[in-house]
Amino acid sequence: MYVSNWTFRPAPGKHAEVIENSKKMAEFWKKYGANECHLMNLQGADVGSMSFVAMFDNAEGYGKANDALVADPEVQAILATVTSNGDWVRHNLARAIF
């Protein structure tokens, strides 16, 4: 399994927009090869932030999906609005060991 995980801190009053944009992005990730996508509220050190996770069989699947997303003008339009809804905190890629 290969996981791409974005942590995002929504701006005040923008929580609903983040959820709607994440739903749209999940559909695009699935269209281009993600097995699952989830949006989660975080607790602990990143309380108040949200995490968007896209899961793949392997790094190759992630790479192909990512390349397709970058080339999709609809995705780029959504991403242009995302930056006005809060701040990116981090992006992590993880490969399952077992």
C-alpha positions in Angstrom: 0.0 0.0 0.0 1.1 3.5 -0.8 -0.5 6.5 1.0 -0.4 10.2 0.1 -1.5 12.4 3.1 -2.0 16.2 3.0 -2.5 18.1 6.2 -4.5 21.4 5.8 -5.5 24.0 8.3 -8.9 25.5 7.3 -9.3 29.3 7.5 -12.0 30.5 10.0 -15.4 30.0 8.5 -14.1 27.9 5.5 -14.7 24.4 7.0 -17.6 23.7 4.7 -15.7 24.8 1.6 -12.8 22.5 2.5 -15.1 19.5 2.8 -16.8 20.2 -0.5 -13.5 20.7 -2.3 -12.1 17.6 -0.7 -15.1 15.6 -1.9 -14.5 16.8 -5.5 -10.8 16.0 -5.2 -11.5 12.5 -3.9 -13.6 11.8 -7.0 -10.7 12.9 -9.2 -8.2 10.8 -7.3 -10.4 7.8 -7.6 -11.0 8.5 -11.3 -7.3 8.4 -11.8 -6.5 5.3 -9.7 -6.8 5.8 -5.9 -8.3 2.9 -4.1 -9.7 5.0 -1.3 -9.8 8.6 -0.2 -10.7 10.0 3.2 -10.9 13.4 4.9 -10.3 13.4 8.6 -10.4 16.0 11.4 -7.2 15.8 13.3 -6.7 15.8 17.1 -3.5 16.1 19.1 -0.6 18.2 17.8 -2.5 19.3 14.7 -5.9 19.9 16.3 -8.0 22.1 14.1 -6.4 20.8 11.0 -7.8 18.2 8.5 -6.0 15.4 6.7 -6.8 14.2 3.2 -5.6 10.7 2.5 -5.5 9.0 -0.9 -4.5 5.3 -0.9 -2.9 3.3 -3.7 -1.6 -0.2 -4.4 1.9 1.1 -4.9 4.0 4.1 -5.7 3.6 3.6 -9.4 -0.2 3.9 -9.0 0.2 7.1 -7.0 2.6 8.6 -9.6 0.3 7.9 -12.5 -2.7 9.4 -10.7 -0.7 12.4 -9.6 0.5 13.0 -13.2 -3.1 12.8 -14.5 -4.3 15.3 -11.8 -1.6 17.8 -12.7 -2.7 17.6 -16.4 -6.5 18.0 -15.6 -7.7 21.6 -16.0 -10.7 20.9 -13.7 -8.4 19.8 -10.9 -6.2 22.8 -11.4 -9.3 25.1 -11.1 -10.3 23.4 -7.8 -6.7 23.7 -6.4 -6.7 27.4 -7.2 -9.7 27.9 -4.9 -8.3 25.6 -2.2 -5.4 28.0 -1.3 -8.0 30.7 -0.4 -9.7 28.3 2.1 -6.7 27.8 4.5 -3.1 26.8 4.7 -1.2 23.7 3.7 0.7 22.3 6.6 2.5 19.3 5.2 2.4 16.5 2.7 3.7 13.0 3.5 4.1 9.9 1.4 4.1 6.5 3.1 4.8 3.0 1.9 3.3 0.1 4.0 5.8 -2.3 5.5 3.2 -5.0 6.4 
